[in-house]
Amino acid sequence: MFTTAYDNHAIAAFDAGAVDYLLKPIAAERLAQTVARLRERLQAATAAPALDGLVERLAALLQQRHAAGDARAPLRWVSASVGDTIKMFGIDEIVFFQSDEKYTRVVTAHDEAHVRKPLKEIADGLDPDVFWQVHRGVIVRAAAISRAQRDELGRITLHLRNHAEKLAVSHAYSWRFKPM
């Protein structure tokens, strides 16, 4: 409840959650109306739930969502439109994925195509023990790497078993190729 001699603050008062707004000088019957409103609100109000119970329910919901995210099915197929054809690539055929502007390039030993899915989304469905991120924009099948070659500046280039293309490894991922 707000009480003031100025009516220009009424909107701000109701925005702040006021039950009523009384202007001075306050008339007795207007004050009685406000008191009656307050009593009605207090009688209708239910007790707030215990904070501990709310925290426990929220934690349970978060845990359910986290578990559902972990249970997401791994990527098994990639389908890519090429003109009026849809190419299907089994995940076991794919040698590497490479970001290419708005698309992701999917490369096998004998074919390639572009998909309209960001590399980050594709990475979420890949087994990190099978596919290694070697650059911000490249994920490669670990078994497809024949060797990693370091140049005179320390930059690493990957040579692949069944594909002639060479892939650069960024400094952030060079730890994968430290000698044992």
C-alpha positions as a Markdown table, in Angstrom:
| # | Residue | x | y | z |
|---|---|---|---|---|
| 1 | Met | 0.0 | 0.0 | 0.0 |
| 2 | Phe | 1.3 | 3.4 | -0.9 |
| 3 | Thr | 0.2 | 6.7 | 0.7 |
| 4 | Thr | 1.2 | 10.0 | -0.8 |
| 5 | Ala | -0.1 | 13.5 | -1.7 |
| 6 | Tyr | 0.8 | 13.1 | -5.3 |
| 7 | Asp | -1.1 | 11.0 | -7.8 |
| 8 | Asn | 1.6 | 10.9 | -10.5 |
| 9 | His | 3.4 | 8.0 | -8.7 |
| 10 | Ala | 0.4 | 5.6 | -8.9 |
| 11 | Ile | 1.7 | 3.7 | -11.9 |
| 12 | Ala | 5.1 | 3.1 | -10.4 |
| 13 | Ala | 3.4 | 2.0 | -7.1 |
| 14 | Phe | 1.3 | -0.7 | -8.9 |
| 15 | Asp | 4.3 | -1.8 | -10.9 |
| 16 | Ala | 6.1 | -2.3 | -7.6 |
| 17 | Gly | 3.2 | -4.6 | -6.5 |
| 18 | Ala | 1.1 | -2.2 | -4.4 |
| 19 | Val | -2.3 | -3.5 | -3.2 |
| 20 | Asp | -3.7 | 0.1 | -3.2 |
| 21 | Tyr | -2.7 | 3.7 | -3.5 |
| 22 | Leu | -4.1 | 6.3 | -1.1 |
| 23 | Leu | -4.0 | 10.0 | -1.7 |
| 24 | Lys | -3.6 | 12.4 | 1.2 |
| 25 | Pro | -5.7 | 13.6 | 2.9 |
| 26 | Ile | -7.0 | 10.1 | 3.5 |
| 27 | Ala | -10.8 | 9.7 | 3.8 |
| 28 | Ala | -12.0 | 7.2 | 6.5 |
| 29 | Glu | -14.2 | 5.1 | 4.1 |
| 30 | Arg | -11.3 | 4.9 | 1.5 |
| 31 | Leu | -9.0 | 3.6 | 4.2 |
| 32 | Ala | -11.6 | 1.1 | 5.2 |
| 33 | Gln | -11.8 | -0.1 | 1.5 |
| 34 | Thr | -8.0 | -0.6 | 1.5 |
| 35 | Val | -8.0 | -2.5 | 4.8 |
| 36 | Ala | -10.8 | -4.8 | 3.5 |
| 37 | Arg | -8.7 | -5.5 | 0.3 |
| 38 | Leu | -5.7 | -6.3 | 2.4 |
| 39 | Arg | -7.8 | -8.8 | 4.6 |
| 40 | Glu | -9.1 | -10.5 | 1.4 |
| 41 | Arg | -5.6 | -10.9 | 0.0 |
| 42 | Leu | -4.3 | -12.3 | 3.3 |
| 43 | Gln | -7.1 | -14.8 | 3.6 |
| 44 | Ala | -6.7 | -15.9 | 0.0 |
| 45 | Ala | -3.0 | -16.2 | 0.2 |
| 46 | Thr | -1.5 | -19.6 | 0.7 |
| 47 | Ala | 1.6 | -20.3 | 2.6 |
| 48 | Ala | 4.7 | -20.2 | 0.4 |
| 49 | Pro | 6.2 | -23.7 | -0.2 |
| 50 | Ala | 9.4 | -24.5 | 1.8 |
| 51 | Leu | 12.5 | -23.3 | 0.0 |
| 52 | Asp | 14.2 | -26.7 | 0.7 |
| 53 | Gly | 11.5 | -28.5 | -1.2 |
| 54 | Leu | 11.7 | -26.2 | -4.2 |
| 55 | Val | 15.5 | -26.6 | -4.3 |
| 56 | Glu | 15.2 | -30.4 | -4.1 |
| 57 | Arg | 12.6 | -30.4 | -7.0 |
| 58 | Leu | 14.7 | -28.1 | -9.1 |
| 59 | Ala | 17.8 | -30.3 | -8.5 |
| 60 | Ala | 15.8 | -33.4 | -9.5 |
| 61 | Leu | 14.6 | -31.8 | -12.8 |
| 62 | Leu | 18.1 | -30.7 | -13.7 |
| 63 | Gln | 19.4 | -34.2 | -13.0 |
| 64 | Gln | 16.7 | -35.7 | -15.3 |
| 65 | Arg | 17.6 | -33.2 | -18.1 |
| 66 | His | 21.3 | -34.0 | -17.7 |
| 67 | Ala | 20.7 | -37.7 | -17.8 |
| 68 | Ala | 18.5 | -37.3 | -20.9 |
| 69 | Gly | 21.2 | -35.4 | -22.6 |
| 70 | Asp | 23.8 | -38.1 | -21.8 |
| 71 | Ala | 21.4 | -40.8 | -23.2 |
| 72 | Arg | 21.3 | -39.1 | -26.6 |
| 73 | Ala | 21.8 | -41.7 | -29.3 |
| 74 | Pro | 25.2 | -41.6 | -31.0 |
| 75 | Leu | 25.4 | -40.5 | -34.7 |
| 76 | Arg | 25.2 | -43.6 | -37.0 |
| 77 | Trp | 24.4 | -42.1 | -40.4 |
| 78 | Val | 24.9 | -38.7 | -42.1 |
| 79 | Ser | 22.6 | -37.8 | -45.0 |
| 80 | Ala | 23.6 | -35.0 | -47.4 |
| 81 | Ser | 21.6 | -33.5 | -50.2 |
| 82 | Val | 23.5 | -33.2 | -53.5 |
| 83 | Gly | 21.2 | -31.7 | -56.2 |
| 84 | Asp | 18.2 | -34.0 | -56.4 |
| 85 | Thr | 20.0 | -36.9 | -54.6 |
| 86 | Ile | 20.4 | -37.7 | -51.0 |
| 87 | Lys | 23.7 | -39.4 | -50.2 |
| 88 | Met | 23.9 | -41.6 | -47.1 |
| 89 | Phe | 27.2 | -42.0 | -45.3 |
| 90 | Gly | 27.6 | -44.6 | -42.6 |
| 91 | Ile | 29.6 | -43.2 | -39.7 |
| 92 | Asp | 32.1 | -46.0 | -40.1 |
| 93 | Glu | 32.9 | -44.8 | -43.7 |
| 94 | Ile | 33.6 | -41.2 | -42.7 |
| 95 | Val | 37.3 | -40.1 | -42.7 |
| 96 | Phe | 36.8 | -36.5 | -41.5 |
| 97 | Phe | 34.4 | -33.6 | -41.0 |
| 98 | Gln | 35.5 | -30.1 | -41.9 |
| 99 | Ser | 33.7 | -26.7 | -41.4 |
| 100 | Asp | 33.0 | -25.0 | -44.6 |
| 101 | Glu | 31.3 | -21.6 | -44.0 |
| 102 | Lys | 27.6 | -22.4 | -43.2 |
| 103 | Tyr | 28.1 | -26.1 | -44.0 |
| 104 | Thr | 30.1 | -29.1 | -42.8 |
| 105 | Arg | 32.0 | -31.1 | -45.3 |
| 106 | Val | 31.7 | -34.8 | -44.8 |
| 107 | Val | 34.6 | -36.8 | -46.4 |
| 108 | Thr | 34.9 | -40.5 | -47.0 |
| 109 | Ala | 37.7 | -42.4 | -48.8 |
| 110 | His | 35.9 | -42.1 | -52.1 |
| 111 | Asp | 33.2 | -39.4 | -51.8 |
| 112 | Glu | 32.2 | -36.2 | -50.1 |
| 113 | Ala | 29.3 | -33.9 | -49.6 |
| 114 | His | 28.2 | -30.9 | -47.5 |
| 115 | Val | 25.6 | -31.0 | -44.8 |
| 116 | Arg | 23.7 | -28.0 | -43.2 |
| 117 | Lys | 24.6 | -28.9 | -39.7 |
| 118 | Pro | 27.3 | -27.1 | -37.7 |
| 119 | Leu | 30.4 | -29.1 | -36.8 |
| 120 | Lys | 29.7 | -28.5 | -33.1 |
| 121 | Glu | 26.4 | -30.3 | -33.4 |
| 122 | Ile | 27.9 | -33.2 | -35.3 |
| 123 | Ala | 30.7 | -33.5 | -32.7 |
| 124 | Asp | 28.1 | -33.9 | -29.9 |
| 125 | Gly | 27.0 | -37.2 | -31.6 |
| 126 | Leu | 30.5 | -38.6 | -32.2 |
| 127 | Asp | 32.5 | -41.0 | -30.0 |
| 128 | Pro | 35.5 | -38.9 | -28.8 |
| 129 | Asp | 37.7 | -42.0 | -28.7 |
| 130 | Val | 37.0 | -42.7 | -32.4 |
| 131 | Phe | 36.9 | -39.1 | -33.8 |
| 132 | Trp | 39.4 | -36.5 | -32.7 |
| 133 | Gln | 39.0 | -32.8 | -33.0 |
| 134 | Val | 42.4 | -31.6 | -34.4 |
| 135 | His | 41.4 | -28.1 | -35.3 |
| 136 | Arg | 38.5 | -25.7 | -34.5 |
| 137 | Gly | 37.1 | -26.7 | -37.9 |
| 138 | Val | 38.2 | -30.3 | -38.3 |
| 139 | Ile | 37.3 | -33.6 | -36.7 |
| 140 | Val | 39.1 | -36.7 | -38.0 |
| 141 | Arg | 38.7 | -40.4 | -37.5 |
| 142 | Ala | 41.8 | -41.4 | -35.4 |
| 143 | Ala | 42.2 | -44.7 | -37.2 |
| 144 | Ala | 42.4 | -42.9 | -40.6 |
| 145 | Ile | 45.6 | -41.0 | -39.6 |
| 146 | Ser | 48.7 | -42.6 | -41.0 |
| 147 | Arg | 51.2 | -40.1 | -39.6 |
| 148 | Ala | 51.5 | -36.7 | -38.1 |
| 149 | Gln | 54.4 | -34.6 | -39.6 |
| 150 | Arg | 55.9 | -31.6 | -37.9 |
| 151 | Asp | 57.5 | -28.8 | -40.0 |
| 152 | Glu | 60.5 | -26.6 | -39.1 |
| 153 | Leu | 58.1 | -24.1 | -37.3 |
| 154 | Gly | 56.6 | -26.9 | -35.2 |
| 155 | Arg | 53.2 | -27.0 | -37.1 |
| 156 | Ile | 51.7 | -30.4 | -37.4 |
| 157 | Thr | 50.1 | -31.8 | -40.6 |
| 158 | Leu | 48.2 | -35.1 | -40.7 |
| 159 | His | 48.5 | -37.6 | -43.5 |
| 160 | Leu | 45.6 | -39.9 | -44.0 |
| 161 | Arg | 45.5 | -43.6 | -44.9 |
| 162 | Asn | 42.8 | -43.6 | -47.6 |
| 163 | His | 42.7 | -40.0 | -48.6 |
| 164 | Ala | 45.3 | -37.7 | -50.3 |
| 165 | Glu | 44.2 | -34.5 | -48.5 |
| 166 | Lys | 46.4 | -33.3 | -45.6 |
| 167 | Leu | 44.9 | -31.8 | -42.5 |
| 168 | Ala | 46.5 | -29.1 | -40.4 |
| 169 | Val | 46.5 | -29.5 | -36.6 |
| 170 | Ser | 46.0 | -26.3 | -34.6 |
| 171 | His | 48.3 | -25.6 | -31.6 |
| 172 | Ala | 45.4 | -26.1 | -29.2 |
| 173 | Tyr | 45.1 | -29.8 | -30.3 |
| 174 | Ser | 48.8 | -30.6 | -30.9 |
| 175 | Trp | 49.0 | -32.3 | -27.5 |
| 176 | Arg | 47.3 | -35.4 | -29.1 |
| 177 | Phe | 50.5 | -35.9 | -31.2 |
| 178 | Lys | 53.2 | -35.8 | -28.6 |
| 179 | Pro | 55.5 | -38.8 | -28.9 |
| 180 | Met | 55.1 | -41.5 | -26.2 |
